[in-house]
């Protein structure tokens, strides 16, 4: 490929609405161009990256035994109504009508369609297992699309769906996909973690997110440096303290704390560690009748250490809270505590409620909490003496760095990541809703066991940039770079031998299957180098008149601070040795 034939359109400055590094650099490097909010043209340079991502994904999915198909972007609403998602999903599901007034959706995912395909064709257990996948355009009408391809409305995703006869077989299919994903992400050349994820309402432990590590990542990844343990923040367990609760050493005292409505303020006022305080969070659960009218409300008090944060996913699995909860209203709080938020606590309640204490709080003694009176807190509070033991003790907090690892192998650390893939055991959620069955060995109908497996094809290049960039621009791994090698001849119009040497090396590399581009635009060296550093091509060879007279070229990897000399005669062999394709 020659640059004069290609489409190169770089910018010195990023558009004002480009907030994160990947968005800024993809716009500046001419990889994407904005068409509308969250909708982008994939320009030739960016499309080359996307196609390389797709090729790796396709090769490994095929290798794992999955079979490619393609499902429509526009799907009949009837299928989505069968599963209830047409009504249940919010405005992120784009609903449209055709000229006949029939309802359709612009697909964000394809569980309904693929289940419909399989219920028509799968009749017997002998036809199982099956795994179908597609690489297809998706659309989610994000309320606030931002960050370029990181959170756009239109995007490309690889979604795969496995179908099995029972849970044992489904778990085997899941493991095949989990290993295929590790091969895929290894080939991308990115630093990533496969982390245990929460399985939501479906339950079970078969759910992993694949996170590209980046300081700008929006997800917190919990891991143990001493072992292979890794989980997302929602899933990571905070182990119960191993020490017993100390005996009380203080009397409970009503202590003035004027204007100090937060645990941090109270701890500072009293000159005590924040970990000595206990925060009160008030929730409510509503019991509804058949007409969705509230017939009964239960108020709950959650107690966490002042330096810890509540984990809503863990809460949603507790008895009584697993059918949904909300934060209590001001009226409900005042009715139970006789006080406005800021000074709440579990001692001296006006009305009984359910008290859930985090594991850490359950072993605390002489702790500090609100006195249910404005401008006052209680110090020296102890379980059993000053108030009854909690109704429930559970892990309801986010872990923090330094907590013990659940596998017992060390202490936890936390880093940031960007989710680019997810493997998930679905069970029979969709097959039951759509009556997708097969006949087992006894001729009895059974629901298909399903799994789903996604990779954000267009999100992955953005994540790669967030992980690999510097002040000059992008630094692509070889496997997904738009071009692997760029040849930069200096003044080829003035020096025919420079042009000849550049074209000869270009042709040798291209014939060997190397993805090479020759910059024949005649740009000044500074502008030419700046373009390719911005675009992020990993290997650059500079061909100049002075170097050729000495029989040498200059090679520089995108991460190198300076170039190095290589012999012209050895250039082809040298470059082949440098490539990690």
Buried (B, 14 or more C-beta within 10 A) or exposed (E): BBBEEBEBEBEEEBEEEBEBBBBBBBBBBBBBBBEEEBEBEBBEBBBBBBEBBBBBBBEBBEEBBBEEBEBEBEBBBEBBBBBEBBEEBEEEBBBEEEEEEEBBBBBBBBBBBBBBBBBEEBEEBEEBBBBBBBBBBBBBBBEEBBBBBBBBBBBBBBBBBBBBBBBEBBBEBBEBBBEBBBEBBEBBBBBBBBBBBBBEEEEBEBBBBBBBBBEBBEBBBBBBEBEEBBBBBBBBBBBBEEEEEEEBEEEBEEBEBEEBBEBEBBBEBBEBEBBBBBBBBBBBBBEEEEEEEEEEEBBBBBBBBBBBBBBEBBBBBBEEBEEEBEEBEEEBBBEBBBBEBBBBBBBEBEEEBBBBBBBBBBBBBBBBBBBBBBEBBBBBBBBEEBBEEBBBBBBBBBBBEEBBBBEEEBEBBBBBBBBBBBBBBBBBBBBEBBEBBBBEEEEEEBBBBBBBBBBBBBBBBBBBBBBBBEEBBBBBBBBBBBBBBBBBBBEBEEBEEBBBBBBBBBEBBBEEEBBBBBBBBEBEEEEBBBBBBBBBBBBBBBBBBEBBEEEBBBBBEBEEEEBEEBEBEEBBEBBBEBBEE
